[in-house]
Amino acid sequence: MSDEKSSTGKVRFINPPNTLKIKVGTGGLNDATIKRSQSYINDVKVDFAPYAKQYLEELEKQSALLQKGAQNNAELKEKIIAPIMQLKAHGGMFKYQLLSDVADIALQFLEAINEINDDASNILNAHKNTMKIIVKNNLTGNGGSEGGKLIRELDKACKRYFLKHKKNSAIPKGR
Amino acid sequence: MSYTLNKAKILIVDDMKPMLALTQSVLKIFGFKNVFVAGGGEEAFEIVCKEDPDIVITDWMMSPMDGLELASVIRRNPAAPNPYVPIIMMTGFSSRLRVENARDKGITEFLVKPFSSQDLYKRVVQIIERPRQFVDSGTFFGPDRRRKASADYKGPRRRGKEEKEEENNTPKTEEQKRAANILKKLHEETKNISN
């Protein structure tokens, strides 16, 4: 292990031995192995709908607190974001790509705003209702051309929001 | 010649069982033989202490100990056998602030869900071929965050690849037509939001 001190003497840079490289050697994996593993992902037999319903129930529960006038704070926003992130993350892993794409837009939208005001709440509800309909009707896959149009329309709705509410952005300037 | 992954030990941590099983299977297809699994952070840390894995792949949102807390305890707890073990965070989060937060807790690589097997493979290769040096500043101990300027990397969007294909996809079966009608209706309803 090689250590060195920075010019200030306060920061240590450490290069641990690469024992993993010693164990696995060189050469990577061949394309056939990667393709086989992707086929496994594509063909995996998991019914995601029951999980999606649980995440949607959690989303419903948390977003209902907004309607009841609960304190609109960062903690509540995180609780609303959590099930949306799960839908985005796992929908696409288990054949619900359109669900994942809708959740992704909602997630990026919520991550980009400071607070969930009435207009933001309308956008959140639109995404939530869309996701519920996708799950209820077992709309697996990416939805084809109609799915693409829907995604672009949801994206446009978020853009319209930011034009209207320029100050409600959680993204620091320069990012 | 290709990697001989059968000697390497890898630990996957995720509280969603199908995701845990899926990742385990993909890694076994890659050639890993010693694949350990845990459904949460606490169980994972026990395995870390007992098995001393070469790579840890962890989900972020778990309870009671989440992926970030697991990373912190691996990096700082004296009971951990290897504080330098590469940790891949696999999560649905992809915003720059989240990625930076994860890096601050000692995460080595970020893998955004949903991911392809190629995405996972690339992270493993990155860890093997381009390991990060470690920084100990007193307030921070973890992999050097400056190796590459891709903190806002969001991973390839599958839809991006499929967009051209999707445009030519006219619904053929009754099931596809039913789905298209539902989505068309939703599309129309969405036009009025935020006006």
Interface residues (C-beta under 8 A of the other chain):
Chain A: K10 V11 R12 F13 I14 N15 P16 N18 T19 L20 K21 K23 V24 G25 T26 G27 G28 L29 N30 T33 I34 R36 S37 Q38 Y40 I41 V44 V46 F48 Y51 A82 M85 Q86 K88 A89 H90 G91 G92 M93 F94 Q97 L98 S100 D101 A103 L107 Q108 E111 A112 D119 N122 I123 A126 T130 I133 N137 L139 N142 G143 G144 S145 E146 G147 G148 K149 L150 I151 E153 L154 A157 C158 R160 Y161 K164 R175
Chain B: M1 S2 Y3 T4 L5 K7 A8 M16 P18 M19 L22 S25 V26 I29 F30 G31 D54 I55 M61 Y84 P86 T91 G92 F93 S95 R96 L97 R98 K113 P114 F115 S116 S117 Q118 Y121 V125 I127 I128 E129 P131 Q133 F134 V135 D136 S137 G138 D144 R158 R159 E162 E163 E166 E167 N168 N169 T170 P171 Q176 R178 A179 A180 I182 L183 K184 L186 H187 E189 T190 K191 I193 S194 N195
